[in-house]
Amino acid sequence: MNAGLGLVDGPLHFLSAAAAAHAIAARELSPVELMEAHLDRIARLDPTLNVFINLDADAALAAARTAEAEAAAGRLRGTLHGVPVGIKDIIDVAGLATTCHSRILADNIATSDAVCVSKLRQAGAIVMGKLSTHEFAIGGPSFDLPWPPARNPWNRDHHPGGSSSGSGSGVAAGLFPMALGTDTGGSVRNPASCCGIVGLKPTYGLVSRRGVFPLSFSLDHVGPMTRTVADNALMLEAIAGHDPRDPGSAAAGNGHYAAAMDRGVRGLRLGFVRHFHETDLPAEPEVTAALEHVARTLQMMGADVRAIRLPSLGEFASVNRVILQSEAWSVHARWLRERPGDYGRLARRRLLAGAFLSAGDYVAANRRRGEMIAAVNSALAEVDVLLCASSMDPACRIDRPADVDRTYTRQARTPFNVTGHPALAMMSGLSSTGLPLSVQFVARYFDEAMLFRVAGAWEKASGMDRKHPPIG
Amino acid sequence: MDKEIVELLARRAGLDKTLAEFREDVFVAAQQAATVAQKLAAPVDVRVETWPPMRPGAGL
């Protein structure tokens, strides 16, 4: 390894993906050393975080040795050469079980990689294993499943959010610098909000879903979860792109998403959707204060912040629920009839609801969806980016079902699953009890670069990328 | 939602076994569905079409 270039600063487990890849390319960091540092941390912390369903340590170390030899020979696979990544366990990794955190699929060995995993490997990333999720990305947190639910590294008694729970917890805790999650009603952005990391739900169709177990075909998105905005852009560049074998894949290609990140927000128009957290679902005062602080900061940096109105969160939520539960029923009907006892209670109740919705309900929801798309498009014709709440509360305790139920729907993420617009959630501050608070940015279709520009400006001003959970 | 109607709909959906083993869950699910469908507003314009969920390139 080279020495003295100063590319590795601080503990390896909190090194960003971009910094790690840069240091590996400069031969200042060994992929094996990086992987071993993460495996050591997993050995220490995961017994109480429950991030992994299946840690594939031997394969990860073998891949790191190969990456090291390739780097030594000057052969870099791509922008993520040698960087560890965790994969939510509804996404196929060849040779490993895709359990969906459920007894139903406990022995479901994937024969090939999902397209998003294959693209990450092509970029040089190394898969560490499969991560906890809410059962089938809908039923959790649950204690009646074969694996325990993941815990929040900021406070293990609290929920890390879901359904991409292991992805959020593991990235925040420094078990890996990046992870794949999926988002049907907010499942990338919820754990990003609860765990204080950066989670992106890209434009519908930008990232292939082939090889990802479906929850709701027309609402499902695959998204990157990282500790920094730059890493999120880097990961999106690796996984975006048209897939002719995914019927929901968009014709758009991928882009250079980080290109505008350092341009600041001067002259940009930001629409602040205050009614989401002020009247639709009144947020905790600390959440509101943090959102106002983000808006003021961006305004002081030169953005023009103005008020924007959208349909109410209640309207968005009912459309999302009807579509999600109808489509999910079509996936799960046979198992719900034949093996109801193999589901956990939460997933069983949520999935069964689809049996009681009519075709008329489904059509009505999709018609309202068209009007909601028009409303968001209209707002985004007036402004460049929307700023709004993600969660209305900090993460609740994981062992209090009533609190989980109460906070489950108190969020502003589902609107953008309904409309398909790209949406990014990240930390806005810390609560008085030391738990992350969150903000969400939303942009026009396929304008993820604009999201990264605004999110990057907030990150730079606030230093949120340098705040880590007080563990280990 | 009336219990007899829920049972009827559950049996029509092939959920006899589920009804026998997890009766309470079936009723909770039916109530959830009724609540969410009730909250669904009718489209403002009756000519509005559905969003084509499988054509994002054109639809978006």
Contacts between the chains, C-beta under 8 A, distances in Angstrom:
chain1	res1	chain2	res2	distance
A	203	B	56	8.0
A	203	B	60	6.7
A	204	B	56	5.1
A	204	B	60	6.4
A	205	B	56	3.4
A	205	B	57	6.8
A	205	B	60	6.7
A	217	B	53	6.4
A	217	B	54	7.4
A	218	B	51	7.7
A	218	B	53	3.1
A	218	B	54	7.3
A	247	B	54	4.7
A	248	B	53	7.3
A	248	B	54	5.8
A	248	B	56	5.8
A	249	B	56	7.4
A	249	B	57	7.9
A	250	B	56	4.6
A	250	B	57	4.8
A	250	B	60	6.4
A	251	B	57	3.7
A	252	B	57	7.2
A	314	B	39	6.5
A	315	B	39	7.9
A	315	B	41	6.1
A	317	B	39	7.9
A	318	B	36	5.4
A	318	B	37	7.8
A	318	B	39	4.1
A	318	B	40	4.8
A	318	B	41	7.7
A	319	B	40	6.8
A	321	B	36	4.3
A	322	B	36	5.8
A	322	B	37	6.3
A	322	B	40	6.0
A	325	B	32	7.9
A	325	B	33	6.8
A	325	B	36	7.4
A	333	B	13	7.4
A	333	B	14	7.3
A	336	B	15	6.8
A	336	B	18	6.1
A	337	B	13	7.8
A	337	B	14	4.6
A	337	B	15	5.9
A	337	B	16	7.9
A	337	B	17	6.4
A	337	B	18	6.5
A	338	B	17	7.0
A	340	B	15	7.9
A	340	B	17	6.4
A	340	B	18	4.2
A	340	B	21	5.8
A	340	B	22	5.5
A	340	B	25	7.8
A	341	B	21	6.1
A	341	B	22	7.6
A	345	B	25	6.7
A	348	B	22	6.4
A	348	B	25	5.3
A	348	B	29	8.0
A	349	B	25	5.0
A	349	B	28	5.2
A	349	B	29	5.3
A	349	B	32	7.3
A	350	B	29	7.5
A	350	B	32	7.5
A	351	B	29	7.9
A	352	B	15	7.4
A	352	B	18	7.1
A	352	B	25	6.3
A	352	B	26	6.1
A	352	B	29	3.5
A	352	B	30	7.9
A	353	B	29	4.4
A	353	B	30	7.5
A	353	B	32	4.4
A	353	B	33	4.4
A	353	B	36	7.4
A	354	B	33	7.3
A	355	B	9	7.1
A	355	B	10	6.8
A	355	B	13	4.1
A	355	B	15	6.2
A	355	B	29	7.0
A	355	B	30	7.9
A	355	B	33	7.7
A	356	B	1	7.9
A	356	B	6	7.5
A	356	B	9	5.8
A	356	B	13	7.9
A	356	B	29	6.5
A	356	B	30	4.5
A	356	B	32	8.0
A	356	B	33	3.6
A	356	B	34	6.9
A	357	B	33	5.1
A	357	B	36	7.8
A	357	B	37	6.0
A	358	B	37	7.6
A	361	B	37	4.7
A	361	B	40	6.6
A	363	B	50	6.1
A	364	B	40	5.6
A	364	B	42	6.8
A	364	B	43	7.3
A	365	B	40	5.9
A	366	B	50	3.7
A	366	B	51	5.6
A	366	B	53	7.2
A	367	B	43	4.4
A	367	B	48	4.8
A	367	B	49	6.9
A	367	B	50	5.5
A	368	B	40	6.7
A	368	B	41	6.3
A	368	B	42	8.0
A	368	B	43	5.8
A	368	B	48	8.0
A	369	B	50	7.3
A	369	B	51	4.8
A	370	B	43	7.7
A	370	B	48	5.2
A	370	B	49	6.3
A	370	B	50	6.6
A	370	B	51	4.9
A	371	B	43	6.0
A	371	B	44	6.1
A	371	B	45	7.5
A	371	B	48	6.0
A	373	B	51	6.4
A	420	B	56	6.6
A	420	B	59	7.9
A	420	B	60	5.7
A	445	B	60	4.8
A	446	B	60	7.7
